[in-house]
Amino acid sequence: MRWSWACTLGVVAVVVAGCSTGAATTADTPPPTTFTTPAPATAVPAGAPLPPAPVPSATSVTCSYVPGGPAARPATTPATTSVPTSGTTEITLETTVGAVPLVLDRAPAPCAVNSLVSLARQGFYDDVACHRLSTDEGARLYQCGDPSGTGTGGPGYTFADEWPVTVSHGSGGYAATPALYPRGTIAMANTGRANTNGSQFLLVIGDSVLYPQYTVVGTLGEAGLSALDAAAAAGHDGSSPLGGGVPATPVVITGVR
């Protein structure tokens, strides 16, 4: 299972097979394994703002975490599946480049926040490197959360998409219109198919124009962004077929508090 960091519209547009406008699929559909890299884009589209987050219709929701695929590290599905749809959770990634505080917002993504907190409490992210960095114009982000470091690892389960994905596509599949994921956004990575969220997440360090198929789970502030900016300045090795590569300055999550 390979996890897509983004279908970007940056200087080099990177397309994961089945990622942009194909029909939405169920969680048990095999993920794509073929990647293509089109010619460089002539310009970086501005991207529309993300659609407004819907107001939760209930004070709690029941989340479904579907077992599937090998776990990159031993993990269990969240013990609690009935979770609140309001409030925030503040956690800090202790990393080799400094502390990166995160604010996770339950209102738009209660099931994703519940999963991230559960995995953090299990130590799933301890001593895990952010394995990919993209510094392309219009796609500046780190991809983290895979203990295998290959971009293919997850927790052994998946869960459904949440905002903005759920309001950006209909029965015909994902919206073709790109959207702006602002600097400081935290979003879930996936395989490029619907409802394939796992443990991997994106830390957006510069305004990024992506298809709106990445569940937004919260924000990171300037303190964490400054640390990541300094590390990103060293660049990457360009090794990823999806764009970007392994960061020249390693960003390793040594613990979560």
TARA-V332878 format. One record per residue. N is the residue number from 1. RES is the residue in one letter. PSI is psi as a letter, one per 30 degrees, with the letter a starting at -180 (none if undefined). OMEGA is omega in radians with two decimals (999 if undefined). Layout:
N	RES	PSI	OMEGA
N	RES	PSI	OMEGA
//
This chain:
1	M	k	3.12
2	R	k	-3.06
3	W	k	-3.11
4	S	k	3.08
5	W	f	3.09
6	A	k	2.88
7	C	j	-2.95
8	T	l	3.04
9	L	h	-3.12
10	G	a	-3.12
11	V	e	3.00
12	V	j	3.14
13	A	k	-3.09
14	V	k	-3.09
15	V	k	2.98
16	V	k	-3.09
17	A	k	3.13
18	G	g	-2.97
19	C	e	-2.91
20	S	d	-2.97
21	T	g	3.14
22	G	l	-3.11
23	A	k	3.08
24	A	k	-3.10
25	T	l	3.14
26	T	l	-3.03
27	A	f	-3.11
28	D	g	3.06
29	T	k	-3.14
30	P	k	-3.12
31	P	l	3.13
32	P	k	3.13
33	T	f	-3.11
34	T	k	-3.09
35	F	k	3.08
36	T	k	3.12
37	T	j	3.13
38	P	l	3.08
39	A	l	3.13
40	P	k	3.10
41	A	l	-3.13
42	T	f	3.13
43	A	l	3.11
44	V	j	3.13
45	P	l	-3.11
46	A	e	-3.13
47	G	k	3.09
48	A	l	3.06
49	P	l	3.03
50	L	k	3.12
51	P	l	3.13
52	P	k	3.09
53	A	k	3.14
54	P	l	3.06
55	V	k	-3.13
56	P	k	-3.11
57	S	f	3.13
58	A	l	-3.11
59	T	f	3.10
60	S	l	3.07
61	V	l	3.06
62	T	k	-3.09
63	C	k	3.09
64	S	k	3.10
65	Y	j	-2.96
66	V	j	3.10
67	P	k	3.12
68	G	k	3.11
69	G	l	3.13
70	P	k	3.08
71	A	k	3.10
72	A	f	3.11
73	R	k	-3.13
74	P	k	-3.13
75	A	l	3.05
76	T	l	3.07
77	T	l	-3.12
78	P	k	-3.12
79	A	e	3.14
80	T	k	3.11
81	T	f	3.01
82	S	j	-2.95
83	V	l	-3.14
84	P	l	3.14
85	T	g	3.09
86	S	l	3.10
87	G	l	3.13
88	T	l	3.04
89	T	k	3.12
90	E	k	3.06
91	I	l	3.11
92	T	k	2.99
93	L	j	2.99
94	E	j	-3.06
95	T	l	3.14
96	T	f	3.09
97	V	g	3.12
98	G	l	-3.13
99	A	k	3.11
100	V	j	3.14
101	P	k	3.11
102	L	k	3.00
103	V	j	-3.13
104	L	k	-3.03
105	D	j	-3.08
106	R	f	-3.01
107	A	e	-3.12
108	P	f	-3.02
109	A	i	-3.07
110	P	e	-3.09
111	C	e	3.10
112	A	e	3.12
113	V	e	3.12
114	N	e	-3.14
115	S	e	-3.13
116	L	e	-3.14
117	V	e	3.11
118	S	e	-3.14
119	L	e	3.12
120	A	e	3.14
121	R	f	3.11
122	Q	f	-3.10
123	G	g	-3.09
124	F	e	-3.07
125	Y	f	-3.10
126	D	k	3.12
127	D	h	3.12
128	V	k	-3.13
129	A	k	2.90
130	C	j	-2.89
131	H	f	-3.13
132	R	k	3.04
133	L	k	2.98
134	S	k	3.09
135	T	g	3.12
136	D	l	3.05
137	E	k	-3.13
138	G	g	3.10
139	A	i	-3.11
140	R	j	-3.05
141	L	l	2.96
142	Y	k	2.99
143	Q	k	-3.02
144	C	l	2.97
145	G	g	3.11
146	D	j	-3.13
147	P	f	3.13
148	S	f	3.14
149	G	g	-3.06
150	T	f	-3.02
151	G	g	-3.12
152	T	f	-2.99
153	G	k	3.10
154	G	a	-3.07
155	P	g	-3.09
156	G	g	3.05
157	Y	l	3.08
158	T	l	3.08
159	F	l	-2.95
160	A	l	3.06
161	D	l	3.02
162	E	a	-3.07
163	W	k	0.10
164	P	g	-3.04
165	V	e	-3.03
166	T	f	3.10
167	V	g	-3.09
168	S	f	3.10
169	H	l	3.10
170	G	a	-3.06
171	S	f	-3.12
172	G	f	3.12
173	G	a	-3.08
174	Y	k	3.08
175	A	k	3.13
176	A	f	-3.09
177	T	k	3.13
178	P	l	-3.13
179	A	l	-3.14
180	L	j	2.97
181	Y	j	-3.00
182	P	l	3.01
183	R	k	-3.13
184	G	f	3.12
185	T	k	2.96
186	I	k	-3.12
187	A	l	3.10
188	M	k	2.95
189	A	l	3.12
190	N	a	-3.09
191	T	g	-3.03
192	G	f	3.08
193	R	l	-3.12
194	A	k	2.96
195	N	h	3.13
196	T	h	3.06
197	N	k	3.10
198	G	c	-3.11
199	S	f	-3.02
200	Q	k	-3.11
201	F	l	-3.13
202	L	k	3.00
203	L	j	-3.04
204	V	j	-3.07
205	I	f	3.07
206	G	k	-3.13
207	D	k	-3.04
208	S	k	-3.12
209	V	j	-3.05
210	L	l	2.95
211	Y	k	-3.02
212	P	i	-3.13
213	Q	g	3.12
214	Y	j	-3.09
215	T	k	3.13
216	V	k	-3.08
217	V	f	3.14
218	G	a	-3.07
219	T	l	2.97
220	L	k	-3.04
221	G	a	-3.04
222	E	f	3.13
223	A	e	3.10
224	G	e	-3.14
225	L	e	3.13
226	S	e	3.11
227	A	e	-3.14
228	L	e	3.09
229	D	e	-3.11
230	A	e	3.13
231	A	e	-3.10
232	A	f	-3.12
233	A	f	3.12
234	A	f	3.08
235	G	a	-3.09
236	H	l	-3.07
237	D	g	3.10
238	G	g	-3.00
239	S	f	-3.03
240	S	k	3.05
241	P	f	3.13
242	L	g	-3.08
243	G	k	-3.09
244	G	a	-3.12
245	G	a	-3.14
246	V	k	-3.12
247	P	k	3.09
248	A	e	3.01
249	T	j	-3.08
250	P	k	3.01
251	V	j	-3.07
252	V	k	3.06
253	I	j	-3.11
254	T	f	3.10
255	G	l	3.12
256	V	k	3.08
257	R	none	999
//
